[in-house]
Amino acid sequence: MEAYKKWDRRGFLGGLGLMAGSVFSGPKLWGRPQTGAAASRGLSRNVYEDLGVTTIINGQGTMTMLGGSLIPPEVEAAMDAASRHFVSIPELEVAAGKRIAEMLKLPEGYSALVTSGAAGAIQCGISGVLTGDDPTLIQRLPDLTGMKSEVIIQKSHRYPFDHQIRATGVKLVEVETREDVRKAVGPQTALMFFTNYLNGAGRIKVDEWVKLSMEHHLPCFNDAAADTPPVSHLWDYAKMGYDLVAFSGGKAIRGPQCAGLLLGQKDLISYALLNNSPYEDTLGRGQKVGKEEIVGMVKALELYLNDDHEALTQEWWRRLDTISRQVTRIPGVSTAYYIPAIANHVPTMEINWDPRRVSLSPDQAFQLLKDSKPSILLEKTRIGLAMNSFMLQPGEDKIIAQRLTEILRAHRT
Ligand SMILES: *Cc1c(COP(=O)(O)O)cnc(C)c1O
C-alpha cells in the first residue's frame, strides 16, 4: 500500500501544549496567536511559522507523515498535568493498562500496555513472546539463541511494518493456505501474525487465522493499527481470541502522536513491558513512552469511547457535501463517494473532471493545492483527486472548496 511508504514516526510536541485546538474547540486558523496553555507560557506566535514550516490542511486522513491526528484539548490538559510530577513508569504502565482493559471491557485475563505506537507494540509484543520474563533472554535479543525463531505470516500480509517483527531477530515464514500453515508449524514457531487491513488480500481471513493458531497452540497477533472506526474493533479481535492486538494511539483515537496500544493476555503484556523502555538493556529501550503519553492515551481512549460516533460521521459527510456542492457547479466536474472497508473506514470523496472541459492532470491539481497557502493535501487518483474529511478543522472544508473551485475554473477549456 503506497500510503505506508510515506509514513514514519514523528517527534512529540504534545507535552509542551503546542497542539491546542481541535475539531470541537471552535475555529482554529493558521498563524493565529496560540490560546490557552500555550499563550500562558509565552508562545504567542505559531510555533511552526517560527521554524519556517508551513501548516497543512489535511484531507488525506491519519498519516503519520503529517503528524497523525490532533489531540483534543482534554488530552492536552491531561498530558500537561502529567508533566508536573515524577512517578514510577512501570507502576504507571501497569495501572494504565489495567484501566484501559476495564474501559474496553476486554475478556477476562486480558490487559493492555501503552507503547510508543502500533509499530512499537508489534516489536515489544513479539519480543515478549520470545523471551517471557527471562532477563538473560531479554538482554540477548535480537540474538535468538535459546529461543524460538520463526513467525508465520500470509505471503499477502507482508508489509512495511513487518520490519518491526524482523527486528526481534525472527525469520518470517510465508504461507498461503491452511495446508501451508500446517507444514510451516514446527518447534521453532513462536507466533502467527495477521495484518488486519490486508484481510481481503489473504486466503485465510481474520477469524480463521486465530482459529488455526488455537489448533496449533500458538499465540496469535493482529496489527489493527488504523482500524478504528468502528470503535468496536478495539475489543473485537481480543474477543475473537487474538492473544495480542496493536492499535495506533495517534490516529483516529486522537491520542498522543507517539503512543499506541498493545492489548493482550496478561502474561504476554507483562513480558512486552519487560522488553521495553524504561527498562535498560532491552530491544525496546529505544521506544520510550513518557508519562505524558501514558496518561494522555488513557484520556484519549476515554473520550473516544464516549464520542457520539454517529454524529461525527454525519459531520464528516457534511464537510464533503460542502466541497462537492461547490466544485460540481463547474461543468464537467463530478464527485463520488465510498467508505474503505477497513482502515480509514470513513466517508471518502472522489473529485473527478472531464479532461475535455477542465484541462488539468491529477498531478497538476494535487500540486497546485499543495502549493496553496495554507497548503492543502488531498490524495491523487488515476483520474482526479480523493479526500476524506475526518482530520479537517472547522472551516477548512470551505477553504478547500474555494481553492479547488478556483483551480478547476482557471483551467476550463
Ligand atoms: C500506522 C500503522 C502502523 C504504525 O503505527 P504507529 O502508531 O505509527 O507506530 C502499523 N501498522 C499499520 C497497519 C498502520 O496503519
The ligand as an ORCA input file, in Angstrom:
! r2SCAN-3c Opt
* xyz 0 1
  C       0.068      3.334     11.139
  C       0.271      1.861     11.116
  C       1.293      1.278     11.865
  C       2.247      2.113     12.692
  O       1.589      2.711     13.727
  P       2.318      3.797     14.680
  O       1.287      4.040     15.717
  O       2.596      4.982     13.815
  O       3.547      3.164     15.189
  C       1.433     -0.092     11.840
  N       0.613     -0.853     11.098
  C      -0.384     -0.332     10.348
  C      -1.277     -1.243      9.586
  C      -0.601      1.042     10.345
  O      -1.590      1.570      9.624
*
